[in-house]
Amino acid sequence: MFESGSNQWRTYAAWPPAGATATALYLRADGSLSFTAPAAGEACRSYVSDPVNPVPFRLRPMSGTYLSPDWRTWESDDQRFVDHRPDVLSWVSTPLDHDLVVTGRLAATLMASTSGTDSDFVVKLIDVLPGDAEPYDAQHGRPGDYARQLNGYQLPVAMEVRRGRFLASDTAPQALTPNRVMAWDVPLRDHDHVFKAGHRIMVQVQSSWFPMIDRNPQTFVPNIARAQPGDYRPAEQRICAGSKVTLPVMR
């Protein structure tokens, strides 16, 4: 297995390897990430998702998908291009005082609601590099060099989407109850990554990822491919206490 972060190959006797402990990292109301669970009744955070202005999956302007070399590496693109959009929420930890190794299955659970009757939630687990990750020569740099350096880079480790109409059943889509807080389980697949000391952990949540996934009208319709323009409506999305990312932390 190639272990990102440390950027070296690892060999394990079995997968997932022995020694990993499932550890919850909680999304707190103040925008922080904490290994301490929030108190009951902690406030929710919210944003408005508008399918008319979806969050892009790559930096605009986008080159042709499949037709350009930069498309091949979009899954490692710096996520700062959406970090401050009003329809993207971010939670970030304090700088780590030691290396944190996560090896195995990652997962997220959002305690979330939508004012609509259908919705998507996209969860991103991100490794935020420190501001002094590499030296920058301001005297001899070329135009554009500053934007390409790694200081503060938000490296995505895991990204996945969950569509609300399939929460109850994978085959029988159902409308959501507006404003009802419920658990959204978002599998983040298997990974092997080291968050290095001095780095921070970030989680981003959004409700569109266009055109990687089609736009959810946020109004339940039997078939999204046949949704009419009037079905596409803004919705208030809330992320509430108990939302977490579960990390397989190696001893």
C-alpha positions as CSV (number, residue, x, y, z in Angstrom):
1,M,0.0,0.0,0.0
2,F,1.3,3.5,-0.8
3,E,1.0,5.6,2.3
4,S,0.3,9.2,1.3
5,G,1.6,11.9,3.6
6,S,4.7,9.9,4.4
7,N,4.9,9.0,0.7
8,Q,6.3,5.6,1.1
9,W,5.2,2.0,0.4
10,R,4.0,-0.2,3.3
11,T,3.5,-3.9,3.5
12,Y,0.8,-5.4,5.7
13,A,0.0,-9.0,6.7
14,A,-3.7,-8.3,6.3
15,W,-6.1,-5.6,5.3
16,P,-7.3,-3.7,7.3
17,P,-4.1,-4.1,9.3
18,A,-4.1,-4.9,13.0
19,G,-3.5,-2.1,15.4
20,A,-6.0,0.5,14.0
21,T,-8.5,2.0,16.5
22,A,-11.7,3.6,15.2
23,T,-11.5,7.1,16.6
24,A,-14.2,9.8,16.2
25,L,-13.3,13.3,15.2
26,Y,-16.3,15.6,15.9
27,L,-17.5,18.6,13.9
28,R,-18.1,21.3,16.5
29,A,-20.4,24.3,16.3
30,D,-17.5,26.8,16.4
31,G,-16.0,25.3,13.2
32,S,-13.3,23.3,15.0
33,L,-12.6,19.6,14.9
34,S,-12.2,17.8,18.2
35,F,-11.7,14.3,19.5
36,T,-14.0,15.3,22.4
37,A,-17.7,14.8,21.8
38,P,-19.9,17.9,22.0
39,A,-22.3,18.5,24.8
40,A,-26.0,17.7,24.2
41,G,-27.8,20.5,22.5
42,E,-24.8,22.1,20.8
43,A,-25.8,24.5,18.1
44,C,-26.0,23.5,14.4
45,R,-24.3,25.2,11.5
46,S,-26.1,25.9,8.3
47,Y,-25.7,27.1,4.7
48,V,-28.0,27.6,1.7
49,S,-27.5,25.2,-1.2
50,D,-28.7,26.6,-4.5
51,P,-28.6,24.1,-7.5
52,V,-28.6,27.1,-9.9
53,N,-25.1,27.9,-8.6
54,P,-23.6,24.5,-7.7
55,V,-20.2,24.0,-6.1
56,P,-17.7,22.9,-8.8
57,F,-15.5,19.9,-8.4
58,R,-12.6,21.6,-10.1
59,L,-11.2,25.2,-10.3
60,R,-13.0,27.3,-12.9
61,P,-12.4,27.8,-15.8
62,M,-12.3,24.0,-16.3
63,S,-10.5,22.4,-19.2
64,G,-12.2,19.7,-21.1
65,T,-12.9,16.6,-19.0
66,Y,-10.8,13.6,-20.2
67,L,-9.1,15.8,-22.7
68,S,-6.4,17.6,-20.7
69,P,-3.6,16.5,-18.4
70,D,-4.8,18.5,-15.5
71,W,-8.1,16.6,-15.3
72,R,-6.2,13.4,-14.3
73,T,-5.1,14.9,-10.9
74,W,-8.2,16.6,-9.8
75,E,-8.6,14.4,-6.7
76,S,-5.4,16.0,-5.3
77,D,-6.3,19.6,-6.2
78,D,-6.0,22.3,-3.6
79,Q,-9.4,22.7,-2.1
80,R,-9.0,26.4,-1.2
81,F,-10.8,27.2,-4.4
82,V,-14.1,26.4,-2.6
83,D,-13.1,26.8,1.1
84,H,-14.8,30.2,1.5
85,R,-17.9,29.8,-0.6
86,P,-21.0,30.5,1.5
87,D,-22.4,27.1,0.5
88,V,-19.4,25.1,1.8
89,L,-18.8,24.6,5.5
90,S,-15.3,23.9,6.9
91,W,-14.2,22.5,10.2
92,V,-10.4,22.6,11.0
93,S,-8.3,21.2,13.9
94,T,-5.5,22.9,15.7
95,P,-2.0,22.0,14.3
96,L,-1.1,18.4,15.2
97,D,1.7,17.9,17.8
98,H,2.5,14.5,16.5
99,D,2.1,12.4,13.3
100,L,-1.4,10.9,13.0
101,V,-1.5,7.7,11.0
102,V,-4.9,6.6,9.6
103,T,-4.9,3.1,7.9
104,G,-8.1,1.3,6.9
105,R,-11.7,2.3,6.4
106,L,-12.8,5.9,6.9
107,A,-16.4,7.0,7.4
108,A,-18.4,10.1,8.1
109,T,-21.7,10.4,9.9
110,L,-23.6,13.7,9.6
111,M,-26.5,14.6,11.8
112,A,-28.1,16.7,9.2
113,S,-31.3,18.1,7.9
114,T,-32.5,19.9,4.8
115,S,-35.5,22.2,4.2
116,G,-36.1,20.4,0.9
117,T,-37.5,17.0,0.2
118,D,-34.3,15.6,-1.4
119,S,-30.6,16.6,-1.0
120,D,-27.0,15.6,-1.4
121,F,-24.2,15.9,1.2
122,V,-20.6,15.8,0.1
123,V,-17.9,15.2,2.7
124,K,-14.2,15.9,2.2
125,L,-11.4,14.9,4.6
126,I,-8.5,17.2,3.9
127,D,-4.8,17.5,5.1
128,V,-4.0,21.2,5.5
129,L,-0.3,21.8,5.1
130,P,1.4,24.5,7.3
131,G,2.1,28.0,6.1
132,D,5.9,27.2,6.0
133,A,5.7,23.9,4.2
134,E,8.3,25.0,1.7
135,P,10.5,28.1,1.2
136,Y,9.2,30.7,-1.2
137,D,11.6,33.0,-3.1
138,A,9.6,36.2,-3.5
139,Q,12.6,37.9,-5.1
140,H,13.1,35.5,-8.0
141,G,9.6,34.0,-8.4
142,R,7.8,34.1,-11.7
143,P,4.2,35.2,-12.1
144,G,1.8,32.5,-10.7
145,D,4.5,30.8,-8.6
146,Y,3.0,32.0,-5.3
147,A,-0.4,30.4,-6.1
148,R,1.3,27.1,-7.0
149,Q,3.4,26.7,-3.9
150,L,2.4,24.2,-1.1
151,N,2.2,26.6,1.8
152,G,-1.3,26.2,3.2
153,Y,-2.3,23.6,0.6
154,Q,-5.5,21.8,1.3
155,L,-4.8,18.2,0.1
156,P,-8.0,16.0,-0.2
157,V,-7.5,12.6,1.4
158,A,-11.0,11.3,1.0
159,M,-14.1,12.6,-0.8
160,E,-17.5,11.1,-1.2
161,V,-21.2,12.0,-1.7
162,R,-24.5,10.6,-0.2
163,R,-27.8,11.2,-2.0
164,G,-30.8,11.6,0.4
165,R,-33.4,9.8,-1.7
166,F,-31.4,6.6,-1.2
167,L,-30.9,6.9,2.6
168,A,-33.6,4.4,3.4
169,S,-33.2,2.1,0.4
170,D,-30.6,1.7,-2.4
171,T,-33.3,0.8,-4.9
172,A,-36.5,2.5,-3.8
173,P,-36.0,6.3,-3.7
174,Q,-38.0,8.2,-1.0
175,A,-38.6,11.8,-0.2
176,L,-37.0,13.3,2.9
177,T,-38.9,15.0,5.7
178,P,-38.1,18.7,5.6
179,N,-36.0,20.0,8.6
180,R,-35.8,16.6,10.2
181,V,-32.3,15.9,11.6
182,M,-31.2,12.4,10.9
183,A,-28.0,10.4,10.5
184,W,-26.4,10.5,7.0
185,D,-23.7,7.8,6.8
186,V,-21.1,8.7,4.2
187,P,-18.6,5.9,3.5
188,L,-15.2,7.4,2.7
189,R,-13.6,4.2,1.5
190,D,-10.2,2.7,2.6
191,H,-7.1,4.9,2.8
192,D,-3.6,4.9,4.2
193,H,-2.4,8.4,5.1
194,V,-0.2,10.2,7.6
195,F,-1.3,13.7,8.8
196,K,2.2,15.0,9.7
197,A,3.0,17.0,12.9
198,G,2.3,20.7,12.3
199,H,-0.4,19.9,9.7
200,R,-4.1,20.4,10.5
201,I,-7.1,18.2,9.7
202,M,-10.0,19.8,7.8
203,V,-13.5,18.5,7.0
204,Q,-15.6,20.3,4.3
205,V,-19.3,19.7,3.7
206,Q,-21.3,20.9,0.7
207,S,-24.4,19.8,-1.2
208,S,-23.3,19.9,-4.8
209,W,-20.2,18.8,-6.7
210,F,-20.8,19.7,-10.3
211,P,-20.4,18.2,-12.8
212,M,-18.8,15.3,-11.0
213,I,-22.4,14.5,-9.8
214,D,-25.6,15.8,-11.4
215,R,-27.4,18.6,-9.7
216,N,-29.9,17.5,-7.1
217,P,-33.1,19.7,-7.5
218,Q,-33.6,19.5,-3.7
219,T,-37.2,18.8,-4.5
220,F,-38.1,15.1,-4.6
221,V,-39.1,13.9,-8.1
222,P,-39.3,10.3,-9.2
223,N,-36.5,10.7,-11.7
224,I,-33.9,13.5,-11.4
225,A,-33.1,13.2,-15.1
226,R,-36.6,14.4,-15.8
227,A,-36.7,17.2,-13.3
228,Q,-38.3,20.4,-14.5
229,P,-36.7,23.9,-14.0
230,G,-39.2,24.7,-11.3
231,D,-38.1,21.6,-9.3
232,Y,-34.6,23.1,-8.7
233,R,-34.9,25.2,-5.5
234,P,-32.6,26.5,-2.8
235,A,-32.6,24.7,0.5
236,E,-31.2,25.4,3.9
237,Q,-28.8,22.6,5.1
238,R,-28.0,22.1,8.7
239,I,-25.1,20.1,10.3
240,C,-25.8,19.4,13.9
241,A,-24.2,18.0,17.1
242,G,-22.9,14.5,16.8
243,S,-21.6,14.8,13.3
244,K,-18.2,13.1,13.0
245,V,-15.6,11.5,10.9
246,T,-14.3,8.1,12.1
247,L,-10.6,7.5,11.5
248,P,-8.8,4.2,11.8
249,V,-5.9,5.6,13.9
250,M,-2.8,3.4,14.1
251,R,-1.1,3.0,17.5
